[in-house]
């Protein structure tokens, strides 16, 4: 493969939309570790529990998975749109 093809492949982000609402449900991408390893790290961010706030759909639950394991979960309690 060429360097250009590898760079394009490494910088790809996939966005999965909810089939009913068309809101983002998951964003998936890979990052290169800074340890010198050539094996990329798979990252997925899941968005759910959307609520309408001043006309804007806001995800109230956000989960980040690293190599398939839950690393971070954010539960939003309230939002303010300005």
FENGIHU-V538969 format. One record per pair of residues at least 24 apart in sequence whose ideal C-beta (glycine too) atoms are under 7 Angstrom apart, sorted by the first residue. I is the first residue (numbers start at 1). GAP is how many residues later the second one is. D is the distance in Angstrom with one decimal. If there is no record, write none. Layout:
[[I GAP D] [I GAP D]]
This chain:
[[10 30 6.9] [21 29 6.9] [23 27 5.6] [23 34 5.6] [41 25 6.3] [41 26 6.1] [42 25 5.4] [42 26 6.9] [53 26 4.9] [53 28 5.5] [54 27 4.1] [56 25 5.6]]
